[in-house]
């Protein structure tokens, strides 16, 4: 299928550079797209020069209408979105109905919410695509991605971090854990990875810096909530005194891989991809 024949893409944009990278890829492929920036989450300055509309997260009816009017047949969720309070959300009737239906589900974790959101868009007739599918970038293979590898003590922290990250993932608590010297400094919950890094930076002890381990949850809906890192993650970890980052091979979206690896090398952090769990 020629690029110009591909279905028009709706980009639901949260924070960070990922939505811009997808929009730029559409431009390079001459593919039509409708960029919708979520108010209070996406930074309009990052999308300078692109046509976009700004919408509220809770305005589900408006979002669906804009996507249909633009002729979109596929949709991608890109960028970080913090789960808002009911007051911040200000849901319209379609969002309120969705939330009411979701309230009766036994599982109310983040993954269950993401899966329900994907199902709602598919019920509207849209095919939901994962960001990695659209960027067509290679998933990291197992092993060091940059020049550095974990030393012996760091390898022990990596092993412990993987064990803990798998456990909290199965419980749908979070993606990430921070370990230093055999001690778990923190696990990711509602605050997200960026806040976890900052919090654990204040808990850092002397010696070799902490290790961030960020893995996919076993049941994760990667079309709506893929585990991702990028140059900004490296910068935050370096500023917090970390010594390395571990991600999962074949399932982690590395935003701008060359820049991410170069940033890790420059900061003196190892960047390690590990095998997915059986």
C-alpha positions as CSV (number, residue, x, y, z in Angstrom):
1,X,0.0,0.0,0.0
2,X,1.4,3.4,-0.9
3,X,1.9,5.9,1.9
4,X,-0.7,8.2,0.5
5,X,-3.2,5.3,0.4
6,X,-2.8,4.5,4.1
7,X,-5.7,5.3,6.4
8,X,-5.7,8.8,7.9
9,X,-4.3,8.6,11.4
10,X,-5.7,10.3,14.5
11,X,-2.9,11.1,17.0
12,X,-4.1,11.6,20.5
13,X,-1.2,13.5,22.0
14,X,0.0,13.6,25.6
15,X,3.2,14.9,27.0
16,X,6.7,14.4,25.5
17,X,8.1,14.2,22.0
18,X,6.5,10.9,20.9
19,X,3.4,12.5,19.3
20,X,5.7,14.8,17.4
21,X,7.8,12.0,16.1
22,X,4.7,10.2,14.9
23,X,3.4,13.3,13.2
24,X,6.8,13.9,11.5
25,X,6.8,10.3,10.3
26,X,3.3,10.9,8.8
27,X,4.6,14.0,7.0
28,X,7.6,12.1,5.7
29,X,5.3,9.3,4.4
30,X,2.8,11.8,3.0
31,X,0.2,10.2,5.2
32,X,-2.8,12.3,6.4
33,X,-3.2,12.8,10.1
34,X,-5.3,14.7,12.6
35,X,-3.3,15.8,15.7
36,X,-5.3,16.3,18.9
37,X,-3.4,17.8,21.8
38,X,-4.8,16.9,25.2
39,X,-5.2,20.1,27.2
40,X,-2.9,20.2,30.2
41,X,-0.9,17.3,29.1
42,X,0.6,18.0,25.6
43,X,2.9,21.0,25.2
44,X,1.8,23.0,22.1
45,X,5.4,24.3,21.7
46,X,6.6,20.8,20.9
47,X,4.2,20.8,17.9
48,X,5.1,24.1,16.5
49,X,4.5,24.2,12.7
50,X,2.0,21.4,12.7
51,X,-1.7,21.7,12.4
52,X,-3.5,20.6,15.6
53,X,-6.6,21.0,17.7
54,X,-6.6,21.2,21.5
55,X,-9.2,19.1,23.3
56,X,-10.0,18.2,26.9
57,X,-9.3,14.7,28.0
58,X,-12.9,14.4,29.3
59,X,-14.4,15.6,26.0
60,X,-14.8,12.1,24.5
61,X,-17.7,13.1,22.3
62,X,-15.8,16.0,20.8
63,X,-12.7,13.8,20.3
64,X,-14.7,11.1,18.5
65,X,-16.5,13.7,16.4
66,X,-13.3,15.4,15.3
67,X,-11.7,12.1,14.4
68,X,-14.8,11.1,12.3
69,X,-15.0,14.5,10.6
70,X,-11.3,14.3,9.7
71,X,-11.9,10.9,8.1
72,X,-9.5,9.1,10.5
73,X,-9.8,5.3,10.4
74,X,-6.8,4.6,12.7
75,X,-5.8,6.1,16.0
76,X,-2.7,6.1,18.1
77,X,-2.2,7.2,21.7
78,X,1.2,8.9,22.1
79,X,2.8,10.6,25.1
80,X,2.3,10.5,28.8
81,X,-1.1,11.3,30.3
82,X,-1.5,11.6,34.1
83,X,-4.7,10.1,35.4
84,X,-6.8,13.1,36.4
85,X,-9.3,13.6,39.2
86,X,-13.0,13.7,38.4
87,X,-13.0,17.5,38.9
88,X,-10.1,17.9,36.5
89,X,-11.6,15.6,34.0
90,X,-14.9,17.4,33.6
91,X,-16.4,14.5,31.6
92,X,-19.0,15.1,28.9
93,X,-21.9,12.6,28.7
94,X,-19.9,10.1,26.6
95,X,-16.9,10.1,28.9
96,X,-19.3,10.0,31.9
97,X,-21.0,6.9,30.5
98,X,-17.6,5.2,29.9
99,X,-16.5,6.0,33.5
100,X,-19.8,4.7,34.9
101,X,-19.5,1.5,33.0
102,X,-15.8,1.1,34.0
103,X,-16.8,1.7,37.7
104,X,-18.7,-1.6,37.7
105,X,-15.6,-3.6,36.5
106,X,-13.9,-5.7,39.1
107,X,-10.4,-4.7,37.8
108,X,-9.9,-0.9,38.0
109,X,-6.1,-0.9,37.6
110,X,-4.3,1.2,35.0
111,X,-4.0,-1.7,32.5
112,X,-7.7,-2.4,32.8
113,X,-8.5,1.3,32.1
114,X,-6.2,1.4,29.1
115,X,-7.8,-1.8,27.7
116,X,-11.3,-0.3,28.2
117,X,-10.2,2.9,26.4
118,X,-8.9,0.9,23.5
119,X,-12.2,-1.0,23.4
120,X,-14.2,2.2,23.4
121,X,-12.3,3.6,20.4
122,X,-12.6,0.3,18.5
123,X,-16.4,0.4,19.2
124,X,-16.4,3.8,17.4
125,X,-14.9,2.1,14.4
126,X,-11.3,3.1,14.8
127,X,-8.3,0.7,14.6
128,X,-6.0,1.4,17.5
129,X,-2.3,1.2,16.6
130,X,0.7,0.9,18.9
131,X,3.3,3.8,18.5
132,X,6.0,1.3,17.8
133,X,4.1,0.0,14.7
134,X,4.0,3.5,13.3
135,X,7.6,4.5,13.9
136,X,8.8,1.2,12.5
137,X,12.0,1.4,14.7
138,X,13.8,-1.8,15.7
139,X,13.1,-3.0,19.2
140,X,16.2,-3.3,21.3
141,X,17.9,-6.7,21.3
142,X,19.1,-8.2,24.6
143,X,22.4,-6.8,25.9
144,X,24.1,-3.4,26.5
145,X,22.8,-0.7,24.1
146,X,25.7,1.6,24.7
147,X,29.3,1.4,25.6
148,X,28.8,0.6,29.2
149,X,27.8,-2.6,31.0
150,X,26.8,-3.2,34.6
151,X,29.6,-4.0,37.1
152,X,29.3,-6.8,39.6
153,X,27.4,-4.9,42.2
154,X,25.1,-3.3,39.6
155,X,24.4,-6.7,38.2
156,X,23.0,-7.8,41.6
157,X,20.8,-4.7,41.7
158,X,19.6,-5.5,38.1
159,X,18.6,-9.1,39.2
160,X,16.8,-7.8,42.2
161,X,15.1,-5.0,40.3
162,X,13.9,-7.4,37.6
163,X,12.3,-9.7,40.3
164,X,10.6,-6.8,42.0
165,X,9.5,-5.2,38.7
166,X,7.9,-8.5,37.5
167,X,6.0,-8.8,40.8
168,X,4.6,-5.2,40.8
169,X,3.8,-5.6,37.1
170,X,1.7,-8.8,37.7
171,X,-0.3,-6.8,40.3
172,X,-0.7,-3.9,37.8
173,X,1.0,-1.5,40.2
174,X,3.6,0.0,38.0
175,X,6.3,-0.5,35.4
176,X,9.5,0.4,37.3
177,X,11.6,-0.1,40.4
178,X,14.8,1.6,41.7
179,X,17.4,-0.5,43.5
180,X,20.8,0.5,45.0
181,X,23.2,-1.8,46.8
182,X,20.6,-4.5,47.3
183,X,18.0,-2.1,48.7
184,X,14.8,-1.2,46.9
185,X,14.6,2.6,47.1
186,X,11.2,2.8,45.5
187,X,8.6,1.2,43.2
188,X,6.5,3.1,40.6
189,X,2.8,3.5,41.4
190,X,0.5,6.3,40.4
191,X,3.2,9.0,40.3
192,X,4.9,7.6,37.1
193,X,8.5,6.9,36.3
194,X,9.7,10.5,36.2
195,X,8.5,11.2,39.7
196,X,10.0,7.8,40.9
197,X,13.4,8.8,39.6
198,X,13.2,12.2,41.3
199,X,12.0,10.7,44.6
200,X,14.7,8.0,44.6
201,X,17.3,10.5,43.8
202,X,16.7,12.1,47.2
203,X,17.0,8.6,48.8
204,X,20.2,7.8,47.1
205,X,23.1,6.5,49.3
206,X,26.8,6.8,48.8
207,X,28.8,4.7,46.4
208,X,27.6,3.3,43.1
209,X,24.4,5.0,42.0
210,X,20.9,3.5,41.8
211,X,19.6,1.4,39.0
212,X,16.3,1.9,37.3
213,X,14.5,-1.2,36.0
214,X,11.5,-0.5,33.8
215,X,9.7,-3.5,32.3
216,X,6.4,-4.3,30.6
217,X,3.6,-5.6,32.7
218,X,2.6,-9.1,31.7
219,X,-0.9,-8.1,30.8
220,X,-0.1,-4.6,29.5
221,X,-2.1,-3.0,26.7
222,X,0.8,-1.7,24.8
223,X,-1.4,0.1,22.2
224,X,-2.4,2.6,24.8
225,X,0.4,2.5,27.4
226,X,3.7,1.2,26.0
227,X,6.7,1.2,28.3
228,X,9.0,3.9,26.9
229,X,12.2,5.7,27.5
230,X,14.0,8.5,25.7
231,X,16.7,11.1,26.1
232,X,14.6,12.9,28.8
233,X,14.6,9.7,30.9
234,X,18.4,9.5,30.6
235,X,18.7,13.2,31.6
236,X,16.5,12.7,34.7
237,X,18.3,9.6,35.8
238,X,21.7,11.2,35.3
239,X,20.6,14.3,37.3
240,X,19.4,12.1,40.1
241,X,22.8,10.3,40.3
242,X,21.7,6.9,38.8
243,X,24.3,4.5,37.4
244,X,22.2,2.6,34.9
245,X,18.8,1.8,33.4
246,X,17.4,-1.6,32.5
247,X,14.6,-2.1,29.9
248,X,12.9,-5.1,28.3
249,X,14.1,-6.2,24.9
250,X,11.5,-6.3,22.1
251,X,8.8,-4.6,24.1
252,X,10.1,-1.2,25.2
253,X,9.7,1.8,22.9
254,X,13.0,3.7,22.8
255,X,12.2,7.2,21.6
256,X,14.9,8.4,19.3
257,X,17.2,5.4,19.9
258,X,20.4,7.0,18.6
259,X,20.0,10.1,20.8
260,X,19.0,8.0,23.8
261,X,22.0,5.7,23.6
262,X,24.3,8.7,23.0
263,X,22.9,10.5,26.0
264,X,23.5,7.4,28.2
265,X,27.1,7.1,27.1
266,X,27.7,10.8,27.6
267,X,26.2,10.6,31.1
268,X,28.2,7.5,32.1
269,X,25.0,5.4,32.5
270,X,24.8,1.8,31.3
271,X,21.6,1.1,29.3
272,X,20.8,-2.6,29.3
273,X,18.0,-4.6,27.5
274,X,17.0,-7.9,29.1
275,X,15.0,-10.8,27.8
276,X,11.2,-10.8,28.2
277,X,9.9,-13.1,31.0
278,X,8.6,-16.5,30.0
